[in-house]
Amino acid sequence: MKKLFLSLVLLAASVSSWAQAWGERWSVSLAMGTQELSCKENSSSFKSEIAATFQFGFKQIRFTKEPIGNFMYIGLDTGFELDFAKYKPCVTDGYQKGQNLATGIGTSDWDIMQGEVGLPIGPYLQFAPLSNKNWRLMAYYHFTPSVSGIILDDDLTMAFNPFNTIGVNLGWKNFSVGYEHRWGSAKYEEVQVGTPSCNGGKVKYSTTNDRFVLRFNF
């Protein structure tokens, strides 16, 4: 994970200083939406009460110095992302408080939470509709290797989860709004907080997330 993080930082630091009309910008994004956590092994699923995201985008890397056809760029996004979701209480198949999370997630009146720390990277297409460079339309795909954790009662499970995200946004000058769909699945292993020991087996959980994004470029 450290080598991957250092590689992405060095990649972002290598951005060229090409002077283009659209500029090469850093960005900060806030996103809100809905998220679902599910496990096919026990047919359990949870929908979010809250699902929020903070994204910091490093400078975009462009593959061409000049816009293709004077209206389109192709490039690479790199960044940093934090995701958090709190799920609605639910009862599933007689789940008892204190039950091992590896046997299935379920709750009556306590919290289920999920969080990720990830490093998105992926290609993008950026357009200037109607040849007006104050307006920008961008479509992109991000591969986001993430450290993911799920908390239920006193149980913590963790996994390396390689999330995928597709998105579009429409920008005007330094401001843009957009939509993203994110998904990923991994086998989560129960751990005891503060120690590397494992208390349970691995169970595969899937996460899907739809969100609206507010982005500020600078």
Stockholm file with secondary structure:
# STOCKHOLM 1.0

chainA/1-218         MKKLFLSLVLLAASVSSWAQAWGERWSVSLAMGTQELSCKENSSSFKSEIAATFQFGFKQIRFTKEPIGNFMYIGLDTGFELDFAKYKPCVTDGYQKGQNLATGIGTSDWDIMQGEVGLPIGPYLQFAPLSNKNWRLMAYYHFTPSVSGIILDDDLTMAFNPFNTIGVNLGWKNFSVGYEHRWGSAKYEEVQVGTPSCNGGKVKYSTTNDRFVLRFNF
#=GR chainA/1-218 SS CHHHHHHHHHHHHTCCCCCCTTCCCCEEEEEEEEEEEEETTTTEEEEEEEEEEEEEECCCEESCSSCBTTTEEEEEEEEEEEEEEEECCBCCTTCCTTCCGGGCCCBSSSCEEEEEEECCEEEEEEECGGGCTTEEEEEEEEEEEEEEEEEETTEEEEEEEEEEEEEEEEEETTEEEEEEEEEEEEEEEEECTTSCCEEEEEEEEEEEEEEEEEEEEC
#=GC SS_cons         CHHHHHHHHHHHHTCCCCCCTTCCCCEEEEEEEEEEEEETTTTEEEEEEEEEEEEEECCCEESCSSCBTTTEEEEEEEEEEEEEEEECCBCCTTCCTTCCGGGCCCBSSSCEEEEEEECCEEEEEEECGGGCTTEEEEEEEEEEEEEEEEEETTEEEEEEEEEEEEEEEEEETTEEEEEEEEEEEEEEEEECTTSCCEEEEEEEEEEEEEEEEEEEEC
//
